[in-house]
Amino acid sequence: MNDNTPPASGATLHYIFDPMCGWCYAAAPLVDAARNVPGLAVAFHGGGMMTGANRRAITPQWREYVMPHDRRIAELTGQPFGEAYFEGLLRDIGAVMDSEPPTTAILAAEALRAGGGLDMIHRLQRAHYVEGRRIADAQVLAATAQELGFDPEAFASAFARLSGEATSKHMAESRQWLQRAGGQGFPTFVLAQADGTASRIEIGPWLGRTEEWKAQLPKLVPPLPAPEAATAGAASCGPGSCAM
């Protein structure tokens, strides 16, 4: 498991994603809703969709390829796409889309603050798809971290420490998660229970149906045990505490 994976004190929704995956952006409201379900932890696994030989530079052909998918996502889910993305970033010929730097930024954010990785995922998705920013650029990542309230020096130190081998290891483990889950791509969601059982959730039917997802997801999560009544001379026991 990756560093952001909580201990098995309850159920965990494993989110296998890529920061530059449009359908992961489509699922962002579902991830946000899951974070508010009592007894459910959310762990992220960045699979490195656009790394190494799979990195891409923006070209007119790439813009023509992705725009119908982006329009479909907007129509299906209501997720916003900005003109700065359609008419800015997607016309920024030569801009490189590389999943590795934003994945490192996500790991750095999680290392500095529990839940910070998921916050960073959400912020980077908006920076990319709404604001049309180059989220593979170090300067953009540093600015984004500061917007989320991270100390610039602490973030820079964590980013440097987690670059390279640590990020590569995370992405390799995430792809193992994807393979074990039988997922075909990003995003893939796996719901793991405290007893070790796990099942993949087909996310397609829930896209654009966040309110129904909010109502259904708690039914899949066993309720946390009620605290035991305190007895004289003994402390009362409560539920255990809890990240391709």
PAZA-704460 format. One record per residue: x, y, z of N, C-alpha, C in turn; residue number from 1. Coordinates in nm, 3 decimals. Each point is the difference from the previous one (the first is absolute). Layout:
BEGIN
<<X,Y,Z>,<X,Y,Z>,<X,Y,Z>,NUM>
...
END
This chain:
BEGIN
<<0.084,-0.119,0.000>,<-0.084,0.119,0.000>,<0.088,0.125,0.000>,1>
<<-0.058,0.111,-0.044>,<0.073,0.125,-0.004>,<-0.007,0.071,0.134>,2>
<<0.085,0.102,0.016>,<0.013,0.065,0.129>,<-0.129,0.065,0.050>,3>
<<-0.090,0.038,-0.091>,<-0.122,0.067,0.046>,<-0.108,-0.098,0.040>,4>
<<0.025,-0.131,-0.011>,<-0.102,-0.098,0.033>,<-0.016,-0.013,0.151>,5>
<<-0.120,0.022,0.055>,<-0.019,-0.008,0.144>,<0.003,-0.144,0.049>,6>
<<0.024,-0.020,0.128>,<-0.010,-0.134,0.057>,<-0.142,-0.051,-0.006>,7>
<<-0.014,-0.132,0.010>,<-0.132,-0.062,-0.017>,<-0.085,0.014,0.124>,8>
<<-0.049,0.120,0.030>,<-0.090,0.022,0.112>,<-0.142,0.019,-0.050>,9>
<<-0.019,-0.001,-0.130>,<-0.131,0.017,-0.061>,<0.014,-0.031,-0.147>,10>
<<-0.095,0.045,-0.079>,<0.007,-0.023,-0.144>,<0.085,0.108,-0.066>,11>
<<0.059,-0.036,-0.113>,<0.083,0.095,-0.075>,<-0.041,-0.004,-0.147>,12>
<<-0.023,0.115,-0.058>,<-0.024,0.012,-0.142>,<0.132,0.034,-0.067>,13>
<<0.051,-0.092,-0.079>,<0.125,0.020,-0.071>,<-0.029,0.062,-0.136>,14>
<<0.062,0.113,-0.025>,<-0.025,0.080,-0.120>,<0.125,-0.006,-0.086>,15>
<<-0.007,-0.075,-0.110>,<0.113,-0.016,-0.091>,<-0.022,0.098,-0.115>,16>
<<0.091,0.094,-0.017>,<-0.027,0.117,-0.083>,<0.126,0.048,-0.070>,17>
<<-0.015,0.105,-0.077>,<0.113,0.076,-0.052>,<-0.040,0.147,0.000>,18>
<<0.090,0.091,0.039>,<-0.037,0.141,0.008>,<-0.034,0.063,-0.134>,19>
<<0.036,-0.065,-0.111>,<-0.031,0.054,-0.132>,<-0.104,-0.083,-0.074>,20>
<<-0.076,-0.078,0.073>,<-0.105,-0.084,-0.055>,<-0.133,0.074,0.006>,21>
<<-0.060,0.024,-0.117>,<-0.125,0.073,-0.005>,<-0.114,-0.071,0.071>,22>
<<-0.004,-0.133,-0.008>,<-0.108,-0.072,0.066>,<0.020,-0.007,0.151>,23>
<<0.124,0.019,0.045>,<0.023,0.015,0.145>,<-0.057,0.135,0.047>,24>
<<0.018,0.102,-0.083>,<-0.062,0.130,0.030>,<-0.152,-0.014,0.002>,25>
<<-0.054,-0.082,-0.089>,<-0.144,-0.025,-0.001>,<-0.047,-0.061,0.131>,26>
<<0.086,-0.083,0.061>,<-0.036,-0.069,0.125>,<0.033,0.080,0.125>,27>
<<0.058,0.118,-0.016>,<0.043,0.079,0.116>,<-0.113,0.026,0.100>,28>
<<-0.122,0.032,-0.042>,<-0.107,0.020,0.099>,<-0.030,-0.125,0.081>,29>
<<0.020,-0.117,-0.060>,<-0.024,-0.125,0.073>,<0.107,-0.022,0.106>,30>
<<0.124,0.037,-0.032>,<0.109,-0.011,0.097>,<-0.025,0.095,0.116>,31>
<<-0.038,0.122,-0.031>,<-0.027,0.098,0.106>,<-0.112,-0.049,0.092>,32>
<<-0.106,-0.057,-0.060>,<-0.110,-0.050,0.081>,<0.044,-0.115,0.090>,33>
<<0.086,-0.089,-0.052>,<0.047,-0.115,0.078>,<0.079,0.044,0.122>,34>
<<0.069,0.114,-0.011>,<0.081,0.047,0.113>,<-0.086,0.037,0.121>,35>
<<-0.129,0.020,-0.022>,<-0.089,0.042,0.109>,<-0.086,-0.113,0.053>,36>
<<0.028,-0.124,-0.042>,<-0.078,-0.114,0.049>,<0.062,-0.051,0.130>,37>
<<-0.074,-0.001,0.111>,<0.055,-0.049,0.126>,<0.046,-0.145,-0.011>,38>
<<0.117,-0.029,0.055>,<0.052,-0.136,-0.001>,<0.070,-0.039,-0.128>,39>
<<0.010,0.095,-0.095>,<0.064,-0.031,-0.127>,<0.121,0.088,-0.021>,40>
<<0.114,-0.063,-0.026>,<0.121,0.074,-0.036>,<0.016,-0.005,-0.152>,41>
<<0.066,0.098,-0.056>,<0.027,0.003,-0.143>,<0.152,0.001,-0.020>,42>
<<0.050,-0.096,-0.075>,<0.143,-0.009,-0.029>,<0.021,0.016,-0.150>,43>
<<0.100,0.078,-0.037>,<0.024,0.023,-0.143>,<0.121,-0.079,-0.049>,44>
<<-0.003,-0.033,-0.128>,<0.107,-0.076,-0.065>,<0.020,0.057,-0.140>,45>
<<0.105,0.078,-0.017>,<0.027,0.065,-0.129>,<0.074,-0.092,-0.094>,46>
<<-0.064,-0.034,-0.112>,<0.055,-0.105,-0.086>,<0.098,0.044,-0.107>,47>
<<0.027,0.129,-0.014>,<0.100,0.044,-0.096>,<-0.040,-0.023,-0.145>,48>
<<-0.119,0.045,-0.037>,<-0.051,-0.022,-0.135>,<0.088,0.064,-0.107>,49>
<<0.049,0.121,0.029>,<0.083,0.072,-0.097>,<0.140,0.020,0.058>,50>
<<0.077,-0.106,-0.002>,<0.137,0.007,0.049>,<0.091,-0.071,-0.100>,51>
<<0.129,0.032,0.008>,<0.096,-0.065,-0.089>,<-0.037,0.019,-0.145>,52>
<<-0.006,-0.110,-0.073>,<-0.031,0.004,-0.143>,<-0.144,0.043,-0.027>,53>
<<-0.085,0.000,0.104>,<-0.140,0.038,-0.017>,<-0.026,0.148,0.025>,54>
<<0.104,0.075,0.032>,<-0.020,0.145,0.011>,<-0.042,0.055,-0.135>,55>
<<-0.079,0.106,0.002>,<-0.049,0.057,-0.124>,<0.020,0.150,-0.004>,56>
<<0.032,0.049,-0.117>,<0.003,0.145,-0.021>,<-0.132,0.040,-0.066>,57>
<<-0.049,0.118,0.036>,<-0.122,0.052,-0.061>,<0.023,0.022,-0.150>,58>
<<-0.091,-0.051,-0.080>,<0.001,0.022,-0.144>,<-0.143,0.028,-0.044>,59>
<<-0.020,0.055,-0.119>,<-0.137,0.017,-0.049>,<-0.076,-0.132,-0.006>,60>
<<0.070,-0.108,-0.033>,<-0.064,-0.131,-0.008>,<-0.046,-0.047,0.138>,61>
<<0.082,0.027,0.102>,<-0.039,-0.038,0.136>,<-0.124,0.078,0.043>,62>
<<-0.004,0.128,-0.032>,<-0.117,0.081,0.035>,<-0.126,-0.057,-0.065>,63>
<<0.009,-0.035,-0.127>,<-0.115,-0.057,-0.070>,<-0.043,-0.133,0.060>,64>
<<0.098,-0.075,0.051>,<-0.030,-0.131,0.059>,<-0.072,0.013,0.134>,65>
<<0.049,0.089,0.088>,<-0.053,0.005,0.136>,<-0.127,0.082,0.014>,66>
<<-0.020,0.098,-0.088>,<-0.114,0.090,0.021>,<-0.135,-0.070,-0.001>,67>
<<-0.026,-0.097,-0.090>,<-0.129,-0.070,0.008>,<-0.019,-0.073,0.133>,68>
<<0.108,-0.058,0.053>,<-0.009,-0.068,0.130>,<-0.029,0.101,0.111>,69>
<<0.067,0.114,-0.005>,<-0.022,0.103,0.101>,<-0.142,0.055,-0.006>,70>
<<-0.050,0.021,-0.120>,<-0.138,0.047,-0.016>,<-0.097,-0.102,0.057>,71>
<<0.029,-0.127,-0.022>,<-0.085,-0.107,0.051>,<0.002,-0.002,0.153>,72>
<<0.117,0.017,0.058>,<0.011,0.004,0.146>,<-0.081,0.116,0.056>,73>
<<0.013,0.117,-0.061>,<-0.075,0.117,0.046>,<-0.150,-0.024,-0.009>,74>
<<-0.044,-0.060,-0.110>,<-0.143,-0.027,-0.020>,<-0.052,-0.103,0.100>,75>
<<0.079,-0.103,0.026>,<-0.043,-0.110,0.086>,<0.002,0.037,0.147>,76>
<<0.101,0.076,0.042>,<0.022,0.021,0.143>,<-0.020,0.144,0.046>,77>
<<0.002,0.095,-0.092>,<-0.007,0.139,0.041>,<0.133,0.057,0.045>,78>
<<0.107,-0.079,-0.008>,<0.131,0.050,0.036>,<0.041,0.114,-0.094>,79>
<<0.053,0.109,0.055>,<0.031,0.116,-0.084>,<0.133,-0.015,-0.074>,80>
<<0.003,0.047,-0.121>,<0.122,0.012,-0.080>,<0.010,0.147,-0.042>,81>
<<0.116,0.060,0.026>,<0.015,0.141,-0.026>,<0.050,0.032,-0.140>,82>
<<-0.028,0.121,-0.043>,<0.054,0.046,-0.127>,<0.153,0.004,0.005>,83>
<<0.055,0.022,0.122>,<0.146,0.000,0.013>,<0.058,-0.138,-0.031>,84>
<<-0.082,-0.102,0.014>,<0.042,-0.136,-0.037>,<-0.023,-0.024,-0.148>,85>
<<-0.122,0.019,-0.048>,<-0.031,-0.029,-0.140>,<0.077,0.090,-0.097>,86>
<<0.005,0.130,0.032>,<0.060,0.095,-0.093>,<0.139,0.047,0.043>,87>
<<0.042,-0.044,0.119>,<0.133,0.034,0.049>,<0.093,-0.119,-0.002>,88>
<<-0.015,-0.087,0.099>,<0.090,-0.114,0.014>,<-0.002,-0.092,-0.123>,89>
<<-0.120,-0.029,-0.052>,<-0.008,-0.091,-0.114>,<0.048,0.063,-0.130>,90>
<<0.034,0.128,0.004>,<0.063,0.065,-0.115>,<0.145,0.038,0.031>,91>
<<0.047,-0.045,0.117>,<0.138,0.029,0.043>,<0.091,-0.106,-0.061>,92>
<<0.024,0.012,-0.129>,<0.072,-0.103,-0.075>,<0.139,-0.021,0.060>,93>
<<0.028,-0.126,0.030>,<0.129,-0.035,0.057>,<-0.001,-0.016,0.151>,94>
<<-0.104,0.050,0.068>,<-0.010,-0.022,0.145>,<-0.005,-0.150,0.026>,95>
<<0.078,-0.045,0.096>,<0.012,-0.144,0.026>,<-0.094,-0.042,0.112>,96>
<<-0.075,-0.105,-0.026>,<-0.084,-0.061,0.102>,<0.074,-0.121,0.057>,97>
<<0.037,0.012,0.126>,<0.081,-0.101,0.068>,<-0.063,-0.023,0.137>,98>
<<-0.045,-0.121,0.027>,<-0.068,-0.031,0.126>,<0.093,-0.005,0.120>,99>
<<0.130,-0.016,-0.024>,<0.091,-0.023,0.113>,<0.012,0.120,0.094>,100>
<<0.028,0.122,-0.049>,<0.013,0.113,0.095>,<-0.126,0.025,0.084>,101>
<<-0.122,0.002,-0.061>,<-0.116,0.020,0.087>,<-0.023,-0.115,0.097>,102>
<<0.036,-0.122,-0.038>,<-0.012,-0.111,0.094>,<0.094,0.019,0.118>,103>
<<0.121,0.047,-0.027>,<0.094,0.030,0.110>,<-0.056,0.109,0.090>,104>
<<-0.062,0.101,-0.059>,<-0.061,0.108,0.080>,<-0.111,-0.054,0.088>,105>
<<-0.076,-0.093,-0.051>,<-0.108,-0.062,0.078>,<0.057,-0.079,0.118>,106>
<<0.106,-0.075,-0.025>,<0.065,-0.075,0.108>,<0.059,0.093,0.103>,107>
<<0.060,0.111,-0.045>,<0.058,0.097,0.093>,<-0.107,0.062,0.087>,108>
<<-0.114,0.033,-0.060>,<-0.110,0.060,0.076>,<-0.051,-0.097,0.106>,109>
<<-0.009,-0.127,-0.035>,<-0.046,-0.100,0.097>,<0.101,-0.019,0.111>,110>
<<0.129,0.007,-0.034>,<0.104,-0.016,0.101>,<-0.004,0.113,0.101>,111>
<<-0.044,0.116,-0.043>,<-0.002,0.117,0.089>,<-0.129,0.013,0.079>,112>
<<-0.109,-0.057,-0.055>,<-0.129,0.015,0.069>,<-0.091,-0.116,-0.041>,113>
<<-0.051,-0.072,0.098>,<-0.092,-0.109,-0.031>,<-0.120,0.056,-0.075>,114>
<<-0.030,-0.061,-0.113>,<-0.107,0.050,-0.085>,<0.047,0.103,-0.101>,115>
<<0.124,0.046,0.016>,<0.053,0.101,-0.090>,<0.016,-0.050,-0.142>,116>
<<0.025,-0.130,-0.016>,<0.014,-0.055,-0.134>,<-0.128,0.009,-0.079>,117>
<<-0.112,-0.033,0.063>,<-0.129,0.011,-0.067>,<-0.035,0.146,-0.029>,118>
<<0.035,0.088,0.094>,<-0.019,0.144,-0.025>,<0.079,0.044,-0.123>,119>
<<0.122,-0.049,-0.011>,<0.086,0.038,-0.111>,<-0.054,-0.056,-0.132>,120>
<<-0.048,-0.124,0.001>,<-0.059,-0.057,-0.121>,<-0.112,0.090,-0.051>,121>
<<-0.089,0.036,0.090>,<-0.115,0.083,-0.038>,<0.046,0.135,-0.055>,122>
<<0.098,0.060,0.066>,<0.047,0.133,-0.042>,<0.071,-0.006,-0.134>,123>
<<0.079,-0.105,-0.023>,<0.071,-0.012,-0.126>,<-0.095,-0.029,-0.116>,124>
<<-0.104,-0.077,0.027>,<-0.099,-0.024,-0.105>,<-0.064,0.131,-0.043>,125>
<<-0.035,0.083,0.096>,<-0.060,0.128,-0.033>,<0.101,0.091,-0.071>,126>
<<0.125,-0.003,0.046>,<0.103,0.082,-0.064>,<0.016,-0.039,-0.146>,127>
<<-0.008,-0.129,-0.028>,<0.018,-0.049,-0.137>,<-0.122,0.028,-0.086>,128>
<<-0.117,-0.048,0.044>,<-0.119,0.000,-0.085>,<-0.079,0.130,0.001>,129>
<<0.017,0.081,0.103>,<-0.074,0.127,0.006>,<0.092,0.118,-0.028>,130>
<<0.117,-0.002,0.066>,<0.089,0.115,-0.010>,<0.103,-0.011,-0.112>,131>
<<0.011,-0.120,-0.060>,<0.091,-0.018,-0.111>,<0.147,0.017,0.035>,132>
<<0.039,-0.042,0.121>,<0.137,0.015,0.044>,<0.080,-0.126,-0.030>,133>
<<0.131,0.018,-0.017>,<0.091,-0.113,-0.027>,<0.033,-0.069,0.132>,134>
<<-0.076,-0.101,0.037>,<0.019,-0.060,0.132>,<0.119,-0.095,0.007>,135>
<<0.075,-0.015,-0.110>,<0.125,-0.074,0.007>,<0.118,0.091,0.030>,136>
<<-0.023,0.132,0.005>,<0.107,0.097,0.025>,<0.021,0.019,0.150>,137>
<<0.125,-0.001,0.041>,<0.032,0.012,0.142>,<-0.053,0.130,0.060>,138>
<<0.006,0.109,-0.076>,<-0.046,0.129,0.052>,<-0.151,-0.002,0.026>,139>
<<-0.074,-0.065,-0.089>,<-0.145,-0.010,0.018>,<-0.032,-0.087,0.122>,140>
<<0.073,-0.108,0.017>,<-0.023,-0.089,0.113>,<0.031,0.071,0.132>,141>
<<0.108,0.076,0.003>,<0.035,0.075,0.122>,<-0.108,0.102,0.031>,142>
<<-0.050,0.070,-0.103>,<-0.104,0.100,0.022>,<-0.129,-0.065,0.048>,143>
<<-0.032,-0.115,-0.056>,<-0.121,-0.071,0.040>,<0.010,-0.045,0.146>,144>
<<0.115,-0.049,0.039>,<0.019,-0.040,0.140>,<-0.018,0.118,0.093>,145>
<<0.051,0.115,-0.038>,<-0.015,0.119,0.084>,<-0.147,0.040,0.009>,146>
<<-0.073,-0.014,-0.109>,<-0.144,0.031,0.001>,<-0.074,-0.091,0.098>,147>
<<0.050,-0.120,0.018>,<-0.063,-0.094,0.094>,<0.049,0.018,0.143>,148>
<<0.086,0.098,0.021>,<0.045,0.031,0.135>,<0.124,-0.072,0.046>,149>
<<0.072,-0.065,-0.091>,<0.124,-0.067,0.038>,<0.115,0.100,0.007>,150>
<<0.086,-0.020,0.098>,<0.119,0.084,0.011>,<0.090,-0.027,-0.121>,151>
<<0.042,0.105,-0.070>,<0.077,-0.021,-0.124>,<0.128,-0.080,0.021>,152>
<<0.074,0.028,0.107>,<0.124,-0.074,0.022>,<-0.026,-0.145,0.035>,153>
<<-0.101,-0.024,0.082>,<-0.033,-0.138,0.037>,<-0.047,-0.079,-0.121>,154>
<<-0.079,0.065,-0.085>,<-0.048,-0.069,-0.120>,<0.117,-0.029,-0.094>,155>
<<0.087,0.098,-0.020>,<0.114,-0.020,-0.089>,<0.087,-0.115,0.050>,156>
<<0.020,-0.009,0.131>,<0.082,-0.107,0.057>,<-0.066,-0.136,-0.021>,157>
<<-0.132,-0.008,0.026>,<-0.072,-0.126,-0.017>,<-0.003,-0.040,-0.147>,158>
<<-0.017,0.098,-0.088>,<-0.004,-0.029,-0.144>,<0.134,-0.057,-0.046>,159>
<<0.110,0.060,0.046>,<0.133,-0.048,-0.039>,<0.024,-0.142,0.052>,160>
<<-0.043,-0.024,0.123>,<0.022,-0.131,0.062>,<-0.080,-0.111,-0.070>,161>
<<-0.119,0.035,-0.049>,<-0.089,-0.100,-0.057>,<0.009,-0.009,-0.153>,162>
<<0.083,0.085,-0.059>,<0.020,-0.007,-0.145>,<0.079,-0.126,-0.037>,163>
<<-0.009,-0.037,-0.125>,<0.081,-0.111,-0.049>,<-0.045,-0.135,0.051>,164>
<<0.086,-0.067,0.076>,<-0.024,-0.138,0.039>,<-0.128,-0.018,0.080>,165>
<<-0.026,0.090,0.095>,<-0.120,-0.016,0.084>,<-0.127,0.010,-0.084>,166>
<<-0.003,0.095,-0.093>,<-0.117,0.014,-0.086>,<-0.013,-0.119,-0.093>,167>
<<0.110,-0.046,-0.055>,<-0.003,-0.117,-0.088>,<-0.052,-0.123,0.074>,168>
<<0.042,-0.016,0.124>,<-0.047,-0.113,0.081>,<-0.151,0.010,0.024>,169>
<<-0.045,0.121,0.033>,<-0.144,0.021,0.021>,<-0.079,-0.037,-0.126>,170>
<<0.047,0.045,-0.115>,<-0.073,-0.027,-0.123>,<0.002,-0.148,-0.035>,171>
<<0.111,-0.068,0.025>,<0.007,-0.144,-0.026>,<-0.097,-0.075,0.090>,172>
<<-0.007,0.038,0.126>,<-0.093,-0.063,0.093>,<-0.145,0.028,-0.040>,173>
<<-0.023,0.121,-0.050>,<-0.135,0.036,-0.043>,<-0.044,-0.085,-0.119>,174>
<<0.091,-0.024,-0.093>,<-0.033,-0.085,-0.114>,<-0.024,-0.144,0.044>,175>
<<0.068,-0.043,0.107>,<-0.028,-0.132,0.056>,<-0.141,-0.004,0.059>,176>
<<-0.039,0.110,0.066>,<-0.137,0.010,0.051>,<-0.099,-0.014,-0.115>,177>
<<0.027,0.070,-0.110>,<-0.090,-0.003,-0.114>,<-0.011,-0.142,-0.057>,178>
<<0.113,-0.068,-0.010>,<0.000,-0.136,-0.054>,<-0.076,-0.096,0.092>,179>
<<0.026,0.010,0.130>,<-0.069,-0.088,0.095>,<-0.150,0.024,0.000>,180>
<<-0.039,0.125,-0.020>,<-0.142,0.034,0.001>,<-0.070,-0.040,-0.128>,181>
<<0.078,-0.034,-0.103>,<-0.060,-0.031,-0.128>,<-0.052,0.123,-0.070>,182>
<<0.056,0.115,0.036>,<-0.043,0.125,-0.063>,<0.057,0.013,-0.140>,183>
<<-0.074,0.069,-0.085>,<0.042,0.018,-0.138>,<0.065,0.135,-0.025>,184>
<<0.000,0.086,0.101>,<0.058,0.132,-0.018>,<-0.034,0.090,0.116>,185>
<<0.015,0.128,-0.022>,<-0.023,0.099,0.104>,<-0.131,0.077,-0.028>,186>
<<-0.080,0.026,0.103>,<0.019,-0.041,0.139>,<-0.053,-0.141,0.025>,187>
<<0.056,-0.066,0.099>,<-0.053,-0.125,0.051>,<-0.018,0.016,0.151>,188>
<<-0.114,-0.045,0.050>,<-0.030,0.009,0.143>,<-0.012,-0.142,0.057>,189>
<<0.067,-0.021,0.112>,<-0.008,-0.128,0.070>,<-0.040,0.027,0.145>,190>
<<-0.106,-0.064,0.044>,<-0.045,0.014,0.138>,<0.051,-0.118,0.081>,191>
<<0.089,0.026,0.096>,<0.057,-0.104,0.085>,<-0.059,0.010,0.140>,192>
<<-0.045,-0.112,0.051>,<-0.056,-0.003,0.135>,<0.110,-0.034,0.101>,193>
<<-0.030,0.023,0.127>,<0.100,-0.023,0.105>,<0.040,-0.147,0.009>,194>
<<-0.087,-0.090,-0.044>,<0.033,-0.143,0.009>,<0.087,-0.047,-0.117>,195>
<<0.040,0.092,-0.089>,<0.088,-0.035,-0.110>,<-0.071,-0.026,-0.131>,196>
<<-0.131,-0.015,0.002>,<-0.072,-0.020,-0.125>,<-0.005,0.132,-0.078>,197>
<<0.000,-0.014,-0.131>,<0.001,0.120,-0.084>,<-0.077,-0.027,-0.128>,198>
<<-0.061,0.105,-0.054>,<-0.073,-0.014,-0.125>,<0.011,0.129,-0.079>,199>
<<0.009,-0.015,-0.131>,<0.007,0.116,-0.087>,<-0.139,0.059,-0.019>,200>
<<-0.009,0.132,0.005>,<-0.126,0.069,-0.024>,<0.001,0.052,-0.143>,201>
<<-0.097,-0.040,-0.078>,<-0.013,0.053,-0.136>,<-0.046,0.145,0.012>,202>
<<0.087,0.091,-0.036>,<-0.025,0.140,0.027>,<-0.083,0.068,-0.108>,203>
<<-0.001,-0.058,-0.122>,<-0.070,0.063,-0.110>,<-0.145,0.037,0.029>,204>
<<-0.079,-0.091,0.059>,<-0.140,0.032,0.025>,<-0.022,0.113,0.099>,205>
<<0.105,0.035,0.077>,<-0.017,0.103,0.103>,<0.045,0.138,-0.047>,206>
<<0.067,0.007,-0.112>,<0.048,0.130,-0.047>,<-0.118,0.093,-0.027>,207>
<<0.007,0.119,0.056>,<-0.109,0.095,-0.014>,<-0.117,-0.024,0.093>,208>
<<0.012,-0.099,0.089>,<-0.109,-0.034,0.094>,<0.054,0.005,0.142>,209>
<<0.059,0.112,0.034>,<0.069,0.013,0.128>,<-0.095,-0.018,0.118>,210>
<<-0.118,0.057,-0.007>,<-0.093,-0.011,0.113>,<-0.042,-0.145,0.024>,211>
<<-0.022,-0.075,-0.107>,<-0.034,-0.142,0.015>,<0.119,-0.078,0.054>,212>
<<0.120,0.035,-0.044>,<0.122,-0.061,0.051>,<0.014,0.025,0.150>,213>
<<-0.029,0.123,0.042>,<0.007,0.034,0.141>,<-0.095,-0.086,0.082>,214>
<<-0.116,-0.029,-0.058>,<-0.098,-0.080,0.073>,<0.038,-0.148,0.001>,215>
<<0.062,-0.048,-0.106>,<0.032,-0.142,-0.011>,<0.126,-0.041,0.073>,216>
<<0.104,0.084,-0.006>,<0.130,-0.040,0.052>,<-0.003,-0.036,0.149>,217>
<<-0.068,0.074,0.086>,<-0.002,-0.041,0.142>,<-0.059,-0.138,0.023>,218>
<<-0.087,-0.046,-0.090>,<-0.059,-0.132,0.016>,<0.102,-0.110,-0.022>,219>
<<0.109,0.032,-0.068>,<0.105,-0.098,-0.027>,<0.105,-0.004,0.109>,220>
<<-0.010,0.092,0.096>,<0.101,0.012,0.105>,<-0.060,-0.042,0.133>,221>
<<0.052,-0.103,0.066>,<-0.052,-0.039,0.130>,<0.011,0.115,0.099>,222>
<<-0.101,0.018,0.085>,<0.008,0.109,0.098>,<0.114,-0.023,0.099>,223>
<<0.060,0.111,0.044>,<0.103,-0.011,0.101>,<-0.060,-0.049,0.131>,224>
<<0.074,-0.081,0.077>,<-0.054,-0.047,0.129>,<-0.021,0.115,0.095>,225>
<<-0.106,-0.009,0.077>,<-0.027,0.103,0.100>,<0.101,-0.012,0.112>,226>
<<0.042,0.111,0.060>,<0.093,-0.006,0.113>,<-0.058,-0.080,0.116>,227>
<<0.085,-0.079,0.065>,<-0.046,-0.076,0.116>,<-0.021,0.095,0.117>,228>
<<-0.095,-0.035,0.084>,<-0.027,0.083,0.117>,<0.119,-0.005,0.095>,229>
<<0.033,0.114,0.058>,<0.112,0.007,0.093>,<-0.038,-0.065,0.132>,230>
<<0.096,-0.064,0.062>,<-0.020,-0.057,0.132>,<0.098,0.065,0.094>,231>
<<-0.030,-0.008,0.129>,<0.085,0.064,0.099>,<0.141,-0.050,-0.012>,232>
<<0.094,0.092,-0.007>,<0.141,-0.035,-0.003>,<0.049,-0.045,-0.136>,233>
<<-0.086,0.006,-0.100>,<0.043,-0.045,-0.133>,<-0.033,0.108,-0.101>,234>
<<0.088,0.017,-0.098>,<-0.026,0.095,-0.107>,<-0.103,-0.057,-0.097>,235>
<<-0.086,0.089,-0.053>,<-0.098,-0.045,-0.097>,<0.070,-0.029,-0.134>,236>
<<-0.050,-0.099,-0.074>,<0.059,-0.038,-0.129>,<-0.083,0.056,-0.112>,237>
<<0.066,0.048,-0.104>,<-0.070,0.054,-0.115>,<0.047,-0.065,-0.128>,238>
<<-0.053,0.044,-0.113>,<0.043,-0.056,-0.127>,<0.145,0.035,-0.030>,239>
<<0.066,-0.083,-0.079>,<0.139,0.027,-0.037>,<0.010,0.120,-0.091>,240>
<<0.115,0.062,-0.004>,<0.019,0.113,-0.088>,<0.069,-0.044,-0.127>,241>
<<-0.019,0.083,-0.095>,<0.066,-0.038,-0.122>,<0.149,0.028,0.015>,242>
<<0.132,0.067,-0.854>,<0.058,0.089,-0.023>,<-0.076,-0.068,-0.018>,243>
<<0.251,-0.228,-1.253>,<0.000,-0.061,-0.140>,<-0.105,-0.018,-0.006>,244>
END
